[in-house]
Amino acid sequence: MNNIFITGIGTGVGKTIASACVTEALGANYWKPVQAGLQDATDTQTVRSLLSDGSHVRDELYRLRMPASPHLAAAREGITLQEDKIVQRAKELQQPDVPLVIEGAGGLMVPLGKKVFMIDLIRALEARVIIVAQNYLGSINHCLLTAMALKQAAVPVVGWIFSGDHHTNEDDIVSWSQYPRIARIPRVRRVTREFVTMQAELLQPALLQCLSA
């Protein structure tokens, strides 16, 4: 399957904006299989509003009201998140020569159930991973633990997208992880469709190079 999975080193590091930029850059389809929290605009709604062609966005498989870890939100509603159903739906969404950009929830070890974590879903989807990172106190540790887990699980990694303000930590993380830097998406006061289009154009050459490596 031609799946690209967007994961983060944690929650709130810029996965959704990075997903929009990657989707725009590749002319891909976007899908977030599990959405937890429906009070505000969902990630799917946000991405749809930011793409030049919103028809590339696919609806979630699971929509959970509680803004919490997916396994907790699902349990609250008496729902079991089924890995095989997510994988089957991903297959149904596949189109020839059109990548499917899949946005995860939180980081690799976010649980979907008692025995299934986000990294297990990535492997079942046979996806290549883009890691989204942001600089904060402790982020080096979170970056390298994420990289280590992916290596141990033999999951192919496309590279890093850094979000927010530039920090020299980026160079160290690239060197230590041995995963390439794709781009850095800068912090702005308001993310617009025009901003996403511009960032997609900027990151496209490096993204295509990393995907073909």
N, C-alpha and C positions, 0 to 999 in steps of 0.2 A: 504494500500500500504506500502511496505517496503522501505520507503524513509528516507534518512538522509540528512538534509539540513545544509550546511556549511554557516554560516553567520559571519559577523565581527562586531566589535564595531565601525568600520569606514572603510575608503578606505586605501589600502596599508598596512594592518596589518598582512598579511601572509596567507590569505584564500586559495590561489591557492596551495601553498606548503603543507598546512595542508590537503587540499582536496586530493592531490596526496598521502600523507602518509596514510590517512584513507582508501582511495580506495585500496592501496596496502595491508594494514593490513587486510582488510576484503575480499580481492578477489572480490571486488564489481565492479559495472559499474559506470563510471563517466559521468556527464552531466552538462553542463552550458547552460541553456535554452536561455539566453539573453546575447550576447556579444556586448558591445559598444566600438568601437575603433578597427580598423583593420590595423593600420599602422605598428605596431610591431607584434611580435608573440602573438597570442591570448592565453587566459588561457587554452583553449582546446588543442592547439598545445603544450603548455608547459607541461601540465599534460601527454599528450601522449608520449612525449619524456622522461619523468621521470619514467614511470611505467615499470615494468619488462615485462608486456604484454600489449602493446598499443591497443590491440583489445578490451579492456574493456572501451574504450573511445567512447562516442557517440557524434555526431555532434550537433551543436547548432540549435535551432529552429529559432531564430532571430539573424542575423548578421548585425550589424549597423556600418556604417563607422565612425561616429563622436565619438571621445573619450569624452563622457559627460554622464550625467544622462540618463538612458534608455528612459525616456519619452521625453526628449529633442532631443536625437539622432533619435528616432523614428519619432517625429514630423517633423524633418528636411527632412526625406525621405518619408513623407506622409504615414507612417505605423502606425497602431494601434496595440499595444501589447495586445493580448487577453489572459486573464487568463485561460479561458476555453480551449483554444487550447494548452496551456502549460500543463495543467492538463491532457488532453487527450493524449498528446504525452508521458507524464510520464507513463501513464497506458500502452501504447504500448511498452515502453522500459522495463517494468517489466519482470523479469524472476524468476521462482520459486527458492526460497532459495538464491537468489542473491540480496543483497542490491543495491539500486541506490543512489549514492552519488551525491547530487545536489548542485552546487556552486552558490550562489547568487551574486549580484552586490552591493558592498558597504555594508551598514547596513540595519537595519530593515525598516527604514522609507524612503528608496530610492523609489521614485515614478515610477511606470510602466505606469501610466496614470493619468488622473485628479482625479480619486477616488480610485485607486488601488495602494497599496504600497507593498513592498517586504513581510512584515509580513502577509498581506492578502493572498499572494500567498502561503506562508508556510502553513497557515491554510487550504487552499483549497487543497494542496498536502497531507494533513494529515501526515506531516513529523515530525520527531523528529529532534531537533536542536543541533548542536555543535557550540559553540561560540568561535571564534578566537579573541584573545586579544593580544595587544602589549603594553609595558610600554612606556608612554610619558607623558608630562605634561598635565593633564586633563583626562588621561585614566581611572582613577578610576570612575569619573563621567560618562564617556561613557559606561564603563562596567556595572555599576549599573543601569543606565537608560535602557540599553539593557535587562538586567535581569528583571527589573520591567515590561517592555513592554511585554515580553514573559509570565510572570506570569499573568498579567492582561488579556492577550489574551488566557490563558489556553493552551499554546503551550508546549508540553513536551520537556524538555531539557536533553540531554545526559550528558553534562558537558562542561568544558573549555579546550581549547588548547591554551597555551600561546606560543608566538613566540618571538624570539630575546633573549636578555640578561636577566638573572634572576633578579628579583626585589622582595623585601619583600611585595610589594603591592599584589602579587599573593595570598599570604595567607589570607590577609584581604578580597580580592574580593571573594574568595571561602567561607570564613566564613560569610560574609554579604549576599551574594547571596543565600547561601545554595545549590549551584550547585557544584558537585565534579570537581576536577582537573583530567583531563585525561592524559595530558602530557605537556611538554614544548619542542618545537622544537628550537634548538639553532640557533644563527646567524652564517652563514658561508659565506666565500667570494664567493664561487661558488657552487650552488646547482646541484648535479649530481644524476644520477640514483642510484648509490651506496649509496649516502647519504639518499635518500628517502627510499630505501630498509632497511637500518639500522634503521632509525627512525620509520619505520612501525613495525619492529620487537620489538623495545623498547616499543612502545605505545600499541601494540596489547593486552597484558593481561589486562591493565586498561580499554581499550576501550571495550573489550568484557564484562568485569565486569559491566561497567556502562550501556551498552546496555541491559544487562540481569536484571538490578536492577528494 
